């Protein structure tokens, strides 16, 4: 059950990202890292998200790398 509880906020994060024009299987954190050089808004959002998740070093970059390397997928799907 704890893994399921961890997945629900991630699914909501991905839904919000999709509603605002992002890819369906990408989190806002990953998108903020990927688009950080596109505008000051994305760069600021990345900094804000990293500050919110202060206990995770380079949260947005880690989220991006996880998406890129498909680490968020169950091992059977990698």
Residue frames as a rotation matrix with the C-alpha (Angstrom) as fourth column:
UNK 1
0.550 0.835 0.000 0.00
0.835 -0.550 0.000 0.00
0.000 0.000 -1.000 0.00
UNK 2
0.293 -0.453 -0.842 2.75
0.271 -0.805 0.527 2.60
-0.917 -0.382 -0.113 0.71
UNK 3
-0.760 -0.579 0.295 4.00
0.421 -0.094 0.902 2.41
-0.495 0.810 0.316 -2.91
UNK 4
-0.145 0.804 0.577 0.45
0.940 -0.069 0.333 3.10
0.307 0.591 -0.746 -4.12
UNK 5
0.690 0.399 -0.603 0.22
0.625 -0.750 0.218 6.14
-0.365 -0.527 -0.767 -1.84
UNK 6
-0.215 -0.855 -0.473 3.50
0.212 -0.513 0.832 7.39
-0.953 0.079 0.291 -3.31
UNK 7
-0.729 -0.088 0.679 2.17
0.662 0.162 0.732 6.98
-0.175 0.983 -0.060 -6.86
UNK 8
0.287 0.956 0.064 -1.01
0.950 -0.276 -0.149 9.06
-0.124 0.103 -0.987 -6.40
UNK 9
0.509 -0.099 -0.855 0.72
0.100 -0.980 0.173 12.46
-0.855 -0.174 -0.489 -5.98
UNK 10
-0.644 -0.765 -0.014 2.99
0.021 -0.036 0.999 11.66
-0.765 0.643 0.039 -8.93
UNK 11
-0.453 0.570 0.685 -0.06
0.889 0.342 0.303 10.87
-0.062 0.747 -0.662 -11.07
UNK 12
0.624 0.695 -0.358 -1.68
0.685 -0.707 -0.178 14.16
-0.377 -0.134 -0.917 -10.04
UNK 13
0.023 -0.738 -0.674 1.57
-0.075 -0.673 0.735 15.99
-0.997 0.034 -0.071 -10.82
UNK 14
-0.836 -0.337 0.434 1.63
0.343 0.297 0.891 14.43
-0.429 0.894 -0.133 -14.30
UNK 15
0.037 0.933 0.359 -2.05
0.996 -0.004 -0.091 15.33
-0.083 0.361 -0.929 -14.81
UNK 16
0.624 0.151 -0.767 -1.44
0.273 -0.961 0.033 18.99
-0.732 -0.230 -0.641 -13.94
UNK 17
-0.434 -0.859 -0.273 1.60
-0.092 -0.259 0.962 19.03
-0.896 0.442 0.033 -16.24
UNK 18
-0.692 0.217 0.688 -0.50
0.696 0.452 0.557 17.58
-0.190 0.865 -0.464 -19.07
UNK 19
0.410 0.902 -0.135 -3.36
0.855 -0.432 -0.288 20.04
-0.318 0.003 -0.948 -18.51
UNK 20
0.621 -0.241 -0.746 -0.82
-0.126 -0.970 0.208 22.86
-0.774 -0.035 -0.633 -18.95
UNK 21
0.815 -0.129 -0.565 0.55
-0.579 -0.172 -0.797 21.49
0.006 0.977 -0.215 -22.21
UNK 22
-0.195 -0.948 0.253 3.25
-0.926 0.263 0.272 19.09
-0.324 -0.181 -0.929 -21.03
UNK 23
-0.477 -0.061 -0.877 3.83
-0.502 0.838 0.215 15.47
0.722 0.542 -0.430 -21.92
UNK 24
0.513 0.858 -0.005 1.43
-0.511 0.310 0.802 13.03
0.690 -0.408 0.598 -20.26
UNK 25
0.776 -0.233 -0.586 4.12
0.487 0.811 0.323 10.92
0.400 -0.536 0.743 -18.57
UNK 26
-0.331 -0.914 0.233 6.32
0.533 -0.385 -0.753 13.78
0.779 -0.125 0.615 -17.35
UNK 27
0.234 0.351 -0.907 6.26
0.956 -0.252 0.149 15.52
-0.176 -0.902 -0.395 -13.97
UNK 28
0.967 0.131 0.217 6.34
0.160 -0.979 -0.123 19.27
0.196 0.153 -0.969 -13.56
UNK 29
0.593 -0.804 -0.040 9.79
-0.206 -0.199 0.958 18.94
-0.778 -0.560 -0.284 -11.94
UNK 30
-0.078 -0.610 0.789 11.21
0.683 0.543 0.488 17.14
-0.726 0.577 0.375 -14.96
UNK 31
0.459 0.342 0.820 9.65
0.860 -0.401 -0.314 19.64
0.222 0.850 -0.478 -17.34
UNK 32
0.984 -0.117 -0.131 11.00
-0.060 -0.925 0.375 22.58
-0.165 -0.361 -0.918 -15.33
UNK 33
0.173 -0.978 0.119 14.52
0.029 0.126 0.992 21.16
-0.984 -0.168 0.050 -15.58
UNK 34
-0.090 -0.180 0.979 14.16
0.892 0.423 0.160 20.39
-0.444 0.888 0.123 -19.29
UNK 35
0.420 0.394 0.818 12.82
0.779 -0.618 -0.102 23.88
0.465 0.680 -0.566 -20.12
UNK 36
0.480 -0.227 -0.847 14.92
0.687 -0.504 0.524 25.88
-0.546 -0.834 -0.086 -17.62
UNK 37
-0.592 -0.791 -0.155 16.90
0.479 -0.500 0.721 27.51
-0.648 0.353 0.675 -20.45
UNK 38
-0.326 0.546 0.771 13.79
0.903 -0.060 0.424 28.47
0.278 0.835 -0.474 -22.45
UNK 39
0.228 0.444 0.867 12.65
0.116 -0.896 0.428 31.34
0.967 0.003 -0.256 -20.24
UNK 40
-0.707 -0.447 0.548 13.15
-0.421 -0.357 -0.834 33.02
0.568 -0.820 0.064 -16.89
UNK 41
0.196 0.884 0.425 9.78
-0.953 0.070 0.293 31.64
0.229 -0.463 0.856 -15.82
UNK 42
0.786 0.048 -0.617 10.90
-0.070 0.997 -0.011 28.03
0.615 0.052 0.787 -16.19
UNK 43
-0.280 -0.951 -0.129 14.24
0.192 0.076 -0.978 28.81
0.941 -0.298 0.162 -14.54
UNK 44
-0.532 0.163 0.831 12.42
-0.758 -0.530 -0.381 30.40
0.378 -0.832 0.405 -11.60
UNK 45
0.596 0.803 0.012 9.94
-0.745 0.547 0.380 27.51
0.299 -0.236 0.925 -11.34
UNK 46
0.396 -0.539 -0.743 12.85
0.204 0.841 -0.501 25.06
0.895 0.047 0.443 -11.24
UNK 47
-0.664 -0.689 0.290 14.43
-0.083 -0.318 -0.945 27.01
0.743 -0.651 0.154 -8.38
UNK 48
-0.164 0.701 0.694 11.14
-0.957 -0.284 0.060 27.15
0.239 -0.654 0.718 -6.49
UNK 49
0.770 0.460 -0.442 10.53
-0.397 0.888 0.233 23.42
0.499 -0.004 0.866 -6.87
UNK 50
0.004 -0.856 -0.516 14.10
0.312 0.492 -0.813 22.61
0.950 -0.158 0.269 -5.81
UNK 51
-0.702 -0.221 0.678 13.59
-0.477 -0.561 -0.676 24.84
0.530 -0.798 0.289 -2.74
UNK 52
0.328 0.896 0.300 10.32
-0.903 0.203 0.380 23.07
0.279 -0.395 0.875 -1.87
UNK 53
0.950 -0.058 -0.306 12.10
0.085 0.994 0.074 19.71
0.300 -0.096 0.949 -2.05
UNK 54
0.520 -0.781 0.346 15.14
-0.790 -0.594 -0.152 21.05
0.324 -0.194 -0.926 -0.17
UNK 55
0.315 -0.391 0.865 15.98
-0.606 0.618 0.500 17.63
-0.730 -0.682 -0.042 1.32
UNK 56
0.621 -0.117 0.775 16.49
0.566 0.751 -0.340 16.20
-0.542 0.650 0.532 -2.19
UNK 57
-0.241 -0.799 -0.551 19.66
-0.003 -0.568 0.823 17.48
-0.970 0.200 0.135 -3.82
UNK 58
-0.810 -0.102 -0.578 18.89
-0.523 -0.321 0.790 18.81
-0.266 0.942 0.207 -7.33
UNK 59
-0.278 0.801 0.531 15.31
-0.001 0.552 -0.834 17.52
-0.960 -0.233 -0.153 -7.27
UNK 60
0.603 0.602 -0.524 14.35
-0.481 -0.249 -0.840 18.75
-0.636 0.759 0.140 -10.75
UNK 61
-0.101 -0.723 -0.684 17.50
-0.987 0.159 -0.023 17.45
0.125 0.673 -0.729 -12.41
UNK 62
-0.847 -0.192 0.495 17.02
-0.340 0.913 -0.227 14.08
-0.408 -0.361 -0.839 -10.71
UNK 63
0.096 0.966 0.242 13.39
-0.097 0.251 -0.963 13.98
-0.991 0.069 0.118 -11.85
UNK 64
0.515 0.030 -0.857 14.47
-0.821 -0.271 -0.503 14.71
-0.247 0.962 -0.116 -15.43
UNK 65
-0.511 -0.800 -0.315 17.17
-0.847 0.530 0.028 12.02
0.145 0.281 -0.949 -15.38
UNK 66
-0.622 0.376 0.687 14.71
-0.159 0.798 -0.581 9.54
-0.767 -0.471 -0.436 -13.90
UNK 67
0.509 0.841 -0.180 12.24
-0.298 -0.024 -0.954 10.26
-0.807 0.540 0.239 -16.72
UNK 68
0.308 -0.471 -0.826 14.96
-0.951 -0.161 -0.263 10.14
-0.009 0.867 -0.498 -19.37
UNK 69
-0.711 -0.674 -0.202 16.31
-0.659 0.738 -0.145 6.82
0.246 0.030 -0.969 -18.11
UNK 70
0.061 0.888 -0.455 12.80
-0.448 0.432 0.783 5.44
0.892 0.156 0.424 -17.41
UNK 71
-0.854 -0.474 -0.215 13.71
-0.011 0.430 -0.903 4.81
0.520 -0.769 -0.372 -13.77
UNK 72
-0.583 0.710 0.396 10.17
-0.776 -0.343 -0.529 5.66
-0.239 -0.615 0.751 -12.69
UNK 73
0.205 0.649 -0.733 8.86
-0.804 0.539 0.252 2.62
0.558 0.537 0.632 -14.56
UNK 74
0.728 0.042 0.685 8.50
-0.474 0.752 0.458 -0.77
-0.496 -0.658 0.567 -12.89
UNK 75
-0.277 -0.949 0.149 11.55
-0.542 0.283 0.792 -2.95
-0.794 0.139 -0.592 -13.59
UNK 76
-0.141 0.282 0.949 9.48
0.540 0.825 -0.165 -5.17
-0.830 0.489 -0.269 -15.91
UNK 77
0.812 0.540 0.223 8.85
0.489 -0.421 -0.764 -2.16
-0.318 0.729 -0.606 -18.21
UNK 78
0.477 -0.703 -0.528 12.43
-0.466 -0.711 0.526 -0.85
-0.745 -0.005 -0.667 -18.43
